[in-house]
Structures are given as structure tokens and as C-alpha cells.
């Protein structure tokens, strides 16, 4: 009796970035950047695997969220499904949580940025004029929430 067994080993490259989402084509540009960055690696793994008949297969799944919480919903949900998240409620919960965490992280970064620019502590490497800070905050449509009292 002979048993033939095919072994396939999959290598996945997951990328997650928070891109500046002020331009309309922000997601497409970031997608292209990621594909250009990791394409040679994936090509090398797949070429070597094919040449050596090793059964390895490398693929890439990109997840991109804008710093203001934007994302391409259908693309995000489809990519989660391709990773094995079959339940639509679970995919939607992951999407919602991703947006919430992104916005929370952006808020925290802005608060630290504001503190650094408006304090005279030793760890502040530079103290930019308020006009520059306000102009850049406005340019990227970023707004600090007033502190809760």
C-alpha cells in the first residue's frame, strides 16, 4: 500500500498601516506602496518554492485604515473573510473595533503632540510656533477635543 500525500505550506504576509487619509486616492496609493515593498519578497519565496518543489506558497493581505478612521469597508471585510473569518457579524465587529482603536490612537497621539508643543520640558526636542501647529492641524483636518473636566 502506498500513501501519497501532498504537503502545502502557506506563508502569509499581513500588513496593517494607518495612512494619512486626506486625499481621495489615499487607500489606492498605500496599497500600491505595500505591494511594491513586499512584492519582491513574495516573488522570491514563490519562485524558490516552485524551483525546489517545496510546496510553499506566499501571499500578502493588506489592511489599511486612515488616521481619521476611514477604510474601504467591502475590501476590509472581504480580506477578513479570505483569512477565514467566515461569520459576517464577527467581521463587522472587527471592522468597527479597528476604526475605534485607530481613532483612539490618533486622539492619543494628537494629545501628546499638543503637550509636547505647548510645554517647556527637557524632553521636548523642539517647540514650534502655535501658528504652524494650528495650520498643520487644520490642513490635515485634525482637531483636539477639549479636556474633560
Backbone torsions as a table, in degrees:
resi	resn	phi	psi	omega
1	UNK	NA	132.1	178.0
2	UNK	-116.2	135.5	176.3
3	UNK	-114.6	120.5	176.7
4	UNK	-101.3	129.3	-179.4
5	UNK	-132.8	131.5	177.5
6	UNK	-100.4	127.1	179.9
7	UNK	-108.7	126.2	177.1
8	UNK	-120.2	128.8	177.7
9	UNK	-114.4	125.3	-177.6
10	UNK	-105.5	136.2	175.0
11	UNK	-117.6	122.3	179.7
12	UNK	-110.9	136.3	173.1
13	UNK	-108.8	114.8	178.1
14	UNK	-103.5	132.3	175.6
15	UNK	-122.7	136.4	175.1
16	UNK	-133.2	125.1	178.1
17	UNK	-135.7	157.1	172.2
18	UNK	-110.3	105.3	-176.6
19	UNK	-96.9	154.5	174.2
20	UNK	-70.7	119.5	-172.1
21	UNK	-107.3	39.6	179.5
22	UNK	-85.3	-25.5	178.2
23	UNK	-92.6	152.5	-177.5
24	UNK	-64.1	-33.5	-176.1
25	UNK	-97.8	23.0	-174.9
26	UNK	-57.3	-42.7	-176.2
27	UNK	-68.9	-41.3	-179.8
28	UNK	-65.2	-41.0	179.2
29	UNK	-64.9	-41.8	179.9
30	UNK	-67.5	-38.4	176.9
31	UNK	-59.7	-45.3	179.0
32	UNK	-63.4	-42.5	178.0
33	UNK	-58.9	-45.1	-179.5
34	UNK	-64.0	-44.3	179.8
35	UNK	-63.3	-39.5	177.4
36	UNK	-67.6	-37.1	-178.6
37	UNK	-67.8	-46.8	-173.3
38	UNK	-98.7	-10.6	-180.0
39	UNK	-54.0	-47.7	179.2
40	UNK	-60.7	-37.8	178.4
41	UNK	-64.2	-48.1	179.7
42	UNK	-63.4	-41.8	177.9
43	UNK	-60.2	-42.8	179.9
44	UNK	-63.2	-47.5	-179.7
45	UNK	-61.3	-46.7	-178.3
46	UNK	-67.5	-39.3	178.0
47	UNK	-63.4	-48.6	-178.9
48	UNK	-63.2	-41.0	178.7
49	UNK	-62.0	-44.2	179.3
50	UNK	-63.9	-44.7	-178.8
51	UNK	-62.6	-41.2	-177.3
52	UNK	-90.6	-2.5	-178.0
53	UNK	52.4	45.4	-174.8
54	UNK	-87.3	-17.6	-179.0
55	UNK	86.8	1.8	178.3
56	UNK	-74.6	145.1	173.6
57	UNK	-140.1	124.2	-179.9
58	UNK	-107.4	138.6	175.4
59	UNK	-143.1	167.6	-175.5
60	UNK	-128.6	137.5	175.4
61	UNK	-127.3	117.8	-178.3
62	UNK	-97.5	137.6	171.0
63	UNK	-127.0	124.6	-179.0
64	UNK	-131.9	130.8	175.4
65	UNK	-124.4	137.3	176.5
66	UNK	-73.4	153.8	-178.8
67	UNK	-62.8	-20.0	177.6
68	UNK	-96.9	14.3	175.1
69	UNK	91.4	3.1	180.0
70	UNK	-74.6	147.9	168.7
71	UNK	-159.4	159.8	177.2
72	UNK	-86.5	103.0	-170.2
73	UNK	-56.9	-53.7	-176.6
74	UNK	-60.2	-42.9	179.3
75	UNK	-62.8	-45.3	-179.9
76	UNK	-60.0	-48.7	-178.4
77	UNK	-66.5	-39.2	178.2
78	UNK	-63.9	-40.0	179.9
79	UNK	-69.1	-36.2	174.4
80	UNK	-62.2	-42.3	179.1
81	UNK	-62.8	-38.5	179.5
82	UNK	-65.5	-20.2	177.3
83	UNK	-89.3	0.9	176.4
84	UNK	104.7	4.7	177.0
85	UNK	-85.7	90.9	-171.8
86	UNK	-83.4	-28.4	-177.2
87	UNK	-76.5	121.9	-176.2
88	UNK	-64.8	-34.5	178.1
89	UNK	-66.3	-37.1	178.3
90	UNK	-67.4	-43.3	178.2
91	UNK	-60.5	-43.6	-179.2
92	UNK	-65.8	-38.8	178.1
93	UNK	-64.6	-40.6	177.7
94	UNK	-63.8	-43.0	179.3
95	UNK	-61.7	-48.0	179.9
96	UNK	-60.9	-44.4	-178.8
97	UNK	-65.5	-37.4	178.1
98	UNK	-61.4	-46.0	179.0
99	UNK	-63.9	-44.9	-180.0
100	UNK	-60.6	-45.5	-179.2
101	UNK	-66.5	-38.2	178.4
102	UNK	-62.3	-46.1	179.5
103	UNK	-65.9	-38.8	178.0
104	UNK	-63.6	-42.8	178.9
105	UNK	-65.8	-41.8	178.7
106	UNK	-62.8	-40.7	178.1
107	UNK	-61.8	-43.6	179.6
108	UNK	-63.9	-43.6	179.4
109	UNK	-61.2	-44.0	179.0
110	UNK	-63.1	-38.4	178.9
111	UNK	-64.1	-45.0	178.4
112	UNK	-65.5	-37.7	177.3
113	UNK	-61.3	-46.2	179.7
114	UNK	-62.3	-44.4	178.9
115	UNK	-61.4	-45.9	-178.4
116	UNK	-62.4	-39.5	-177.8
117	UNK	-76.3	-23.2	-176.3
118	UNK	-109.7	15.1	178.1
119	UNK	-120.2	163.4	-179.1
120	UNK	-114.4	31.1	-177.9
121	UNK	-77.0	160.3	-178.9
122	UNK	-63.5	-31.4	-176.3
123	UNK	-76.2	-11.2	176.1
124	UNK	-75.0	117.2	-176.7
125	UNK	-77.2	-28.7	179.1
126	UNK	-150.0	154.4	178.8
127	UNK	-126.5	98.9	-178.0
128	UNK	-77.7	148.5	175.2
129	UNK	-60.1	144.3	-178.0
130	UNK	-56.1	-35.8	-179.3
131	UNK	-60.5	-39.7	179.9
132	UNK	-68.0	-44.1	179.3
133	UNK	-59.9	-50.9	-178.1
134	UNK	-61.7	-40.1	-179.9
135	UNK	-63.2	-44.2	-179.9
136	UNK	-70.0	-37.5	177.4
137	UNK	-62.4	-43.1	179.3
138	UNK	-67.9	-41.3	-178.5
139	UNK	-57.7	-40.7	-179.1
140	UNK	-94.0	9.1	177.3
141	UNK	57.2	43.3	178.7
142	UNK	-107.5	135.2	-177.6
143	UNK	-135.3	132.8	175.5
144	UNK	-82.5	139.8	173.2
145	UNK	-82.6	138.7	177.5
146	UNK	-62.7	147.1	-179.6
147	UNK	-62.3	144.3	178.1
148	UNK	-78.3	138.4	179.3
149	UNK	-112.3	NA	NA
